[in-house]
Amino acid sequence: MSQWLKKNWFLLGLIGAGALPLMDISGITVDAGRWAKANHGPDIIIVLIFFLSGLALNTRQIRAGFADYQGTLLALLVIFLLSPIVAIVFSFLPLQAGVLIGLLLVAAMPTTLSSGVVMSGSAGGNMAHALLITIIANSLAVITIPFCLELLLSFAGHEQEVVIDQLPIMLKIAKLVLLPLLFGIFIRNNFGKWVQQVLPYTSILNQTGILTVVWMASCQGREAIVGSLGSVPLVIALTFTFHLVLVLLALLLTGCTGIGKGRRESVILMGGQKTLPLSIILQVSLFPEYGLALVVCVLHHITHLAMDGFLVQYLKEKQ
């Protein structure tokens, strides 16, 4: 039993982090999560995650990651082309307007800032490559989202112009991702003896950080989720299927192109995961009347992380 718990603690933690705020009648954990969210909690966690990721990166990983052009292009293909196409197919289902808008918002998003990088490393992949995909995808997103979201919304019967201020997003990526990562690499290269003592704990600390971010997201979206409990099973089934299709397409692409173990993990995990904060910002600013869209964004984030908890173990064990 202890071995099973040790092996699956992260998955159990994801389920608990998502479910705890929903079951908290007292509101103590929910208030704490909302306070943390309002006081830059997710930003602090992301900075710590990328600092620790910088400590864990070695020069060989960085070279291999930046040289893997084929893997990078495949991941971007899944993120920016296959994901919207799959969403368009789903748009022909008889879905409520709020559910459909939420799914289209998710489909237009770039990859996550932190969880995919950590999971790629945990699955045996190259964290430097996963990081490169994160930086490129989130930089391109300021250009792709307005075009992509307008196109997708036309399938939902919404003709709406989407305007995104590029500079703040790029500065945020630099502040939360690049600078902490470079600082972590600097510390590794100059204080190697100290870093060796910390390295065994970086993966656990990063995964704990992800659980904390999921908990804060669940606290923030609790009212919308609880207020739409009747639609939750449908949303979970929809987001589960959507993410599963993207994972299967990524697996198929890596198999057909001969991208094997050590390289495929970042393509599969980064290609399928979607960032939550930007989707929430766009939902609140563009579609405040569709509360179900927020539910889709939050539940998709929790669902795909739980699914990828299984996927990490599968990729780690499969030769």
N, C-alpha and C positions, 0 to 999 in steps of 0.2 A: 504493500500500500504506500509506504514512504517513497519507494522508487517511482511509483506512478505519479504521486503528487509532485515529486521533484521534476519529473519529465514534463508534466502538464500544468505547472503552477501558473505560467504566463497566460494560458488559455483560460484557466479558472479565474485568474485575476481580471481578465478582460470582461468576462461575463459578470463578475461581481461589481466591477467599476461601473458598468453600464446599468446594472439592475439596482444597485444600492440606493441611488437617489430616487428611483421610482417607487421603491418600497418604504422609503423613509417618511412615515406619517408625521413624525415630530418636526421635520424640516431642519434638524440640526446639521446634518451632512450637506443638505442642499444649500443652506445659507452659507456654510463654509466654502463650498465649491463656487458659488456665485461671487463671494467676496474675493476668493483667489483669482477667479476669472477677471473680475473688475480691477484687480490690482496687479495686472501684468503677469499673472501666474503662468499661463501658457508660454509667454515669451521667455520667462526665466527658465522654464523647463527645456525649451528648445535650445537656448544658449548652452545650458549644461550638457545636453545630449550631444551637441556638435563639438563642444570642447572635449568631452570624453571620447568622441569618435576620432578627433584629431590625435589624441593620445594613442589610440589603438591602431592608427594607420602607419604603415611602414613605406619606405621609398619604393619598394618593388610593387606594392599594391597600387600606389599612385601612378606609376608609369604604365602598368598594365591597364588600369582603368581608363586613362586618357588615350591609350592606343586602341581601345576597343571601339572603333568607329561603327562596325557592323551592329554590335549590341546596342549602342546608343541610338542609332537610327531605328532599329526595330522597336525599342521602348517608346520612342517618340511617335512612331507609327501607331502603336496601340493607344497611346494617350490622346493624340490629337486627331486621328482618322477613324480607327476602328471603334473607339468608344462612342463618338457621335453617331456613327452608322448604326451601331447596336441600339442606341437610344431612339433613333428614327424608327427602327423596326418595332420597338416597344411602344412607340407613340400610336400605332394602329390598334393597340389593345383598348378595350373600353374602360379607361382609367378616369378617375375624378381629375378635374382640372388642377387642383393643388398637388396631387400625387405626380401627375405628369410634369408639371413645371419643376417640381423638386428633382425629379429624375433627370430632366434636361439640364438643370443647373449642375448637377453632379457630373454629368457626361462632359460638360464643357470645361471642367476644372483640370488644372495640371496635377501632377503627382504630389503626395504628401511631403512635408518638409523634414520629417524626422523618422516616423515609424518604419517607412520602407527601407531607409538606409540601415537602421538597426537590424531589421528582420533579414535583410540581404546578408549582412555579416553573420547573423546567427544561423542562417541556412547554409553557410559555407561559401557564400559569394564574395565578390569584391566590393567592399564598402566605398572605396574611392570611385569606382564606376557608378555605383548607385548614387553617390553624392553628385557626380558630374551630371547624371540624368536629372536629378532634382534641380540643380542650378539652371541648366539649359531650359527645362520644361517650364519652370516658374518665371524665367526671364521672357520666354516666348509667349507666355500666357497673356501678358498685357496686350499683345497684338492679336492673338488667336481668339480670346474669349469674346470680344465684341462681335467679331464676324461670325464665329461659331454659334454663339447664343442667339443672335438674331435669326440665323438660319434655322436653328432647332425650334425656336419659339413660333416660327411660321407654321410648323406642323401642329402646334397647339392652338392655332388661331389667334396668336398675339403678334401684332406688328409693333415692336418696341425697339427703339434705339438704345444700345448699351454703350455707355461711355466709361472708360476706366482710366484713371490718372496713373500713368506708367511710372513716373519718378518715385512716388512714395513706396510702391511695391518693390521696385528694384533696390531702393535704399534699405527697406526692411529685410530683404533677402541678404544683403551685404552685412547688415548689423546682426541679424539673428543666426545666420548660417556661416558666411565666409570668415568673418573676423574671429568668432570663437573657434572655428575649425583650424585656421592658421595659427592661432595662439596655442591650441593643443598640439599641433605639429611642432611648433617652436619649442614647447616644453619637453616634448618627447626627444627631440634632437639635442637638447642642451642639459637635460636632467634625467638621462636614461636610467640611472640606478634607482632613482625615486619612482619613475614611471613603471619600472618592472614590478614594483610592489603593488601598484594600483591596477595594472592591466587585468588580472584575473577577475576583478570586480566591475570592470567597465560595462560588460554586456548586461549584467544583472541591474546595474544602476540605470542604464539606458532603457531597459524594458520596464523598470519601475516608473521611469519618467513618462513613458507612453501610457501606462495605466493611469497615471495622475491626470494626463491631458484628457483621456477618455472620460474619467470621472467628472472633470470640470465641464466637458461638453454635455454630458448627460444631465448634470445639474442645471446648466443653462437652458436646455431644451425640455426640462421636465414638464412644465405647464403645457406646452404644445403637445407633448407625447401623451400625457394623462388626459388632456382634453380631447384627444383623438384616439382613445383606446380601441374603439371599434374598428379603426382602420389600421391599427398596428400590425396585426397578422398579415394583412395584404402587403403592407409596406415592407415588412421583413422578407416575405416571400419574393417580392419584386426585386429588392436590393440584393438579396442572396443570388437570385438567378442572373441579374445583371452582372454582378461581380464574377460569378462562376463562368459566364460566357467569355468575359475578358481574360480570365486566367486560362481557360481552355484554348482561346485563340493565341495567347502568348506561348503556351506550351507547344502548340502546333507550329508556330513560326520558328521557335528555337529548335524544334526537332527537324523541321524541313531545311533549315539553314546550317545545321550542324553545330550549333552553339551548345556546348556541353556543360558539364558540372564545373562550377567555379566561375562561369560567365553568365549562365542562363538565369541565375537567381535574381540578379538585379533587373533583368529585362522583365521577368514574370511579375515580381513583386512591385517594382516601380511602375510598370505599365498598367497594373490593375488598380492601384491605390489612388485615391483622390483626396485632395486637401479639403479640410472642413472649414477653416476660418473664412476663406474667400467666398465660399458658397453661401455661408450665413450672412456675410456682409451684403452680397448681391440680393439675397432673398429679402432681407430687411429693407433695403433701399428701393428695390424694384417691385417686389411683390408682397408688401406687408399684409395685404388682404387674404393671402393664401397661407394660413398657418400650417396646413398639411405639407407645404413645400419645405418648411423648416424641419418638420418631423422626418421627412424623407432624407434630408441632408444629414441630420444627426444619426438616424438609425442606419443609414448606409455606412457611415464612418465606423460605428460600433460593429456592424455586421461584417464588413470587409476585414476589420482587424481580427475579429474572432475567427473568421474563415482562414485568414493568413497565418493565424497561430497554428492551425493544423497543417497548412501548406509548408510552413518552415520546417516542421518535423519531417514531412514527406520528402522535401528536397534535400534535407540533410542526410537522410538514410538511403535514398535512391541513388544508385551509381549511374 
